[in-house]
Amino acid sequence: MSRLSPIASLLPDSLRQHLNALYARYRPGSTHRLVRRLCAGQGIEIGPGKHPYGDRGRTEYLDKHTDNKDGTRSPDLVAEASAIPRADASYDYLIASHVLEHCQNTLKTLHEWLRVLRPGGTLFLILPHGDRTFDRHRAKTTLAHHIEDLAKLTDEPDRSHIEEIELGWSANENFALEKREYERQWGAAMWDWDFRFANDVIHFHVWTQDEIVEVVRYLGMKLVYVAETMPDRPDSFIVVARKAL
């Protein structure tokens, strides 16, 4: 449903989408306002897609996918989230919205994100809440699992989650509808795993804010802000932390 008044339905799609984006960015309590308050200086946003949170004038955009439906068309950097082509301590903040769950090696990715942050830099994470998405029947991922992944995973696709994902998603009450919608949007079969790996259309891990808080504390970061529910995206939560000085 549009955030705007019913008269917005009379506007061209492109204009309506632009107005909705402006509303989300500037309305009181929006995540965009929180980003501007907590992310000072110059930063980077990983996988911003078509609706980034970082202000364009002081945020570099990195995306691996520039041509699929969720990709960023003209990012500043085309690279893996876990291999940023920038020097150590390049940024004051790093924003990642619905990205980390698509990275098979969570701790490797977070170590890379910390590498490019300056001491005291801000890590702003927006993630899908495991109880409020299609992952709701999957088990939450533990810190011990991430530590094991860091020790054993290579750059080859991690296929160890396939059976668990298929069982979890198939248990959803509206799975048939979710399957049809996925195949309509992506033009690929639900269980075409080669396509999913190639396009990073896979949630390797499932969390609530509690599991992510444990992870960032394990990495020695200082918690700044935690919200179980985003004001403008109810399926998600926010964890913000700072790199040690």
C-alpha positions as CSV (number, residue, x, y, z in Angstrom):
1,M,0.0,0.0,0.0
2,S,1.3,3.5,-0.8
3,R,2.4,5.7,2.0
4,L,0.8,8.6,0.2
5,S,-2.8,9.7,-0.1
6,P,-5.1,7.9,-2.6
7,I,-4.6,10.7,-5.1
8,A,-1.1,9.3,-5.6
9,S,-2.6,6.4,-7.6
10,L,-3.2,8.9,-10.4
11,L,0.5,9.8,-10.7
12,P,2.9,8.1,-13.0
13,D,4.7,5.1,-11.4
14,S,8.1,6.7,-11.5
15,L,6.9,9.9,-9.8
16,R,4.9,7.9,-7.2
17,Q,8.0,5.8,-6.3
18,H,10.1,9.0,-6.0
19,L,7.6,10.6,-3.7
20,N,7.3,7.4,-1.6
21,A,11.1,7.3,-1.3
22,L,11.2,11.0,-0.1
23,Y,8.5,10.3,2.4
24,A,10.4,7.3,3.8
25,R,13.6,9.4,4.0
26,Y,12.3,12.5,5.7
27,R,9.3,11.5,7.8
28,P,9.8,11.7,11.6
29,G,11.3,8.5,13.1
30,S,12.5,7.1,9.7
31,T,15.5,4.9,9.4
32,H,17.1,7.5,7.1
33,R,17.0,10.0,9.9
34,L,18.6,7.5,12.2
35,V,21.4,6.8,9.6
36,R,22.1,10.6,9.3
37,R,22.3,10.9,13.1
38,L,24.6,8.0,13.7
39,C,26.7,7.9,10.5
40,A,28.8,11.0,10.4
41,G,31.7,11.7,8.0
42,Q,32.4,9.7,4.8
43,G,31.1,6.1,4.4
44,I,30.2,3.2,2.2
45,E,27.0,1.3,1.8
46,I,27.1,-2.4,0.8
47,G,24.4,-3.6,-1.6
48,P,22.3,-0.4,-1.5
49,G,20.0,-1.6,-4.4
50,K,17.6,1.0,-5.6
51,H,16.8,2.6,-2.3
52,P,20.0,3.4,-0.4
53,Y,20.1,4.7,3.1
54,G,23.5,6.6,2.9
55,D,23.5,10.1,1.6
56,R,24.9,10.1,-1.9
57,G,27.2,13.0,-1.5
58,R,29.2,11.3,1.2
59,T,28.6,7.6,0.7
60,E,30.2,5.2,-1.8
61,Y,28.0,2.5,-3.1
62,L,29.3,-1.1,-3.5
63,D,27.4,-3.9,-5.2
64,K,28.3,-7.1,-6.9
65,H,25.1,-7.3,-8.9
66,T,24.3,-4.5,-11.3
67,D,21.9,-6.2,-13.6
68,N,19.5,-8.3,-11.6
69,K,16.2,-6.9,-10.3
70,D,17.6,-5.9,-6.9
71,G,21.0,-4.7,-8.0
72,T,22.5,-1.2,-7.9
73,R,22.7,0.1,-11.5
74,S,25.7,2.3,-11.2
75,P,27.6,1.6,-8.0
76,D,31.0,3.3,-7.3
77,L,32.5,-0.2,-6.7
78,V,31.6,-3.5,-8.2
79,A,32.9,-6.1,-5.8
80,E,32.2,-8.8,-3.3
81,A,30.9,-7.7,0.1
82,S,33.7,-9.7,1.7
83,A,36.5,-8.2,-0.5
84,I,36.2,-4.4,-0.6
85,P,38.9,-2.8,-2.9
86,R,39.8,0.0,-0.5
87,A,42.6,0.5,2.0
88,D,42.3,-0.1,5.7
89,A,40.5,2.5,7.7
90,S,39.0,4.2,4.6
91,Y,35.5,5.0,6.0
92,D,33.8,6.6,9.0
93,Y,30.7,4.3,8.6
94,L,29.5,1.3,6.8
95,I,25.8,0.6,6.1
96,A,24.5,-2.8,5.1
97,S,20.7,-3.4,4.7
98,H,19.6,-7.0,4.1
99,V,23.1,-8.0,2.9
100,L,24.8,-10.0,5.7
101,E,22.4,-12.9,5.5
102,H,23.4,-13.4,1.9
103,C,27.0,-13.8,2.8
104,Q,27.9,-17.4,3.5
105,N,30.9,-16.6,5.8
106,T,29.5,-14.1,8.3
107,L,32.6,-13.5,10.4
108,K,34.9,-13.2,7.3
109,T,32.6,-10.6,5.9
110,L,32.4,-8.7,9.2
111,H,36.1,-8.7,9.6
112,E,36.4,-7.2,6.1
113,W,33.9,-4.5,7.0
114,L,35.8,-3.7,10.2
115,R,39.0,-3.5,8.2
116,V,37.8,-0.6,6.1
117,L,36.3,1.2,9.1
118,R,38.4,3.8,10.9
119,P,38.8,3.3,14.7
120,G,35.5,4.5,16.3
121,G,33.8,4.0,12.9
122,T,30.1,3.0,12.8
123,L,28.7,-0.3,11.5
124,F,25.0,0.2,10.8
125,L,23.2,-3.2,10.1
126,I,19.6,-3.7,9.0
127,L,18.7,-7.4,8.9
128,P,15.5,-9.5,8.4
129,H,14.1,-10.7,11.7
130,G,14.0,-14.5,11.7
131,D,10.5,-14.6,13.3
132,R,8.9,-12.2,10.8
133,T,10.0,-13.4,7.4
134,F,9.8,-16.5,5.2
135,D,12.7,-17.9,7.4
136,R,10.4,-18.1,10.4
137,H,10.5,-22.0,10.6
138,R,14.3,-22.1,10.3
139,A,16.6,-22.3,13.4
140,K,18.5,-19.2,14.5
141,T,22.2,-19.3,13.6
142,T,24.5,-19.4,16.6
143,L,27.8,-17.7,17.2
144,A,29.4,-21.1,17.4
145,H,28.2,-21.8,13.8
146,H,29.8,-18.6,12.5
147,I,33.1,-19.5,14.2
148,E,33.0,-22.9,12.6
149,D,32.2,-21.4,9.2
150,L,35.2,-19.1,9.5
151,A,37.5,-22.0,10.2
152,K,36.3,-24.3,7.4
153,L,34.6,-22.5,4.6
154,T,36.3,-21.7,1.3
155,D,35.2,-19.5,-1.5
156,E,33.2,-22.4,-3.0
157,P,29.4,-22.1,-2.5
158,D,28.3,-23.4,0.8
159,R,25.6,-26.0,0.0
160,S,25.3,-27.3,3.5
161,H,22.1,-25.1,4.2
162,I,20.1,-26.4,1.2
163,E,18.1,-29.1,2.9
164,E,17.4,-26.9,6.0
165,I,16.2,-24.0,3.8
166,E,13.9,-26.2,1.7
167,L,12.4,-27.8,4.8
168,G,12.0,-24.4,6.6
169,W,10.5,-22.5,3.7
170,S,8.2,-25.4,2.6
171,A,6.7,-25.3,6.1
172,N,5.4,-21.8,5.6
173,E,1.6,-21.5,5.5
174,N,1.7,-19.4,2.4
175,F,4.6,-21.3,0.7
176,A,2.7,-21.9,-2.6
177,L,2.1,-18.1,-3.0
178,E,5.7,-17.3,-2.0
179,K,7.0,-19.8,-4.6
180,R,4.8,-18.4,-7.4
181,E,5.9,-14.8,-6.5
182,Y,9.6,-15.8,-6.4
183,E,9.5,-17.5,-9.8
184,R,7.5,-14.6,-11.3
185,Q,10.0,-12.0,-10.1
186,W,13.2,-13.9,-10.8
187,G,12.3,-16.1,-13.7
188,A,13.9,-19.1,-12.1
189,A,12.7,-22.3,-10.4
190,M,12.3,-22.1,-6.6
191,W,15.0,-24.7,-6.0
192,D,17.4,-23.7,-8.8
193,W,20.3,-23.5,-6.5
194,D,22.9,-22.7,-9.2
195,F,20.8,-19.6,-10.0
196,R,20.5,-18.7,-6.3
197,F,24.2,-19.0,-5.7
198,A,25.1,-17.0,-8.9
199,N,22.7,-14.2,-7.9
200,D,23.1,-14.4,-4.1
201,V,19.4,-15.1,-3.7
202,I,19.8,-17.1,-0.6
203,H,19.7,-16.5,3.1
204,F,22.5,-18.6,4.6
205,H,21.8,-17.6,8.2
206,V,18.8,-16.5,10.3
207,W,18.8,-14.1,13.2
208,T,17.1,-11.9,15.6
209,Q,18.7,-8.9,17.2
210,D,20.0,-11.1,20.1
211,E,22.2,-13.3,17.9
212,I,23.7,-10.3,16.0
213,V,24.4,-8.4,19.3
214,E,26.3,-11.5,20.4
215,V,28.3,-11.5,17.2
216,V,29.3,-7.8,17.3
217,R,30.3,-8.2,20.9
218,Y,32.4,-11.2,20.0
219,L,34.2,-8.9,17.5
220,G,34.9,-6.4,20.2
221,M,32.6,-3.7,19.0
222,K,30.6,-1.3,21.2
223,L,26.9,-1.3,20.9
224,V,25.3,2.0,20.0
225,Y,21.7,1.3,19.1
226,V,19.4,-1.8,18.9
227,A,15.8,-1.9,17.6
228,E,13.9,-5.1,17.4
229,T,11.6,-3.5,14.8
230,M,12.3,-0.8,12.3
231,P,9.7,2.0,12.2
232,D,9.4,1.8,8.4
233,R,10.2,-1.9,7.7
234,P,8.4,-4.2,10.2
235,D,10.1,-7.4,9.0
236,S,13.5,-6.1,10.0
237,F,15.6,-5.1,13.0
238,I,18.6,-2.7,13.5
239,V,21.9,-3.1,15.2
240,V,24.4,-0.3,15.3
241,A,27.9,-0.7,16.7
242,R,31.2,1.1,16.8
243,K,34.7,-0.2,16.1
244,A,37.1,0.0,19.0
245,L,39.4,3.0,19.1
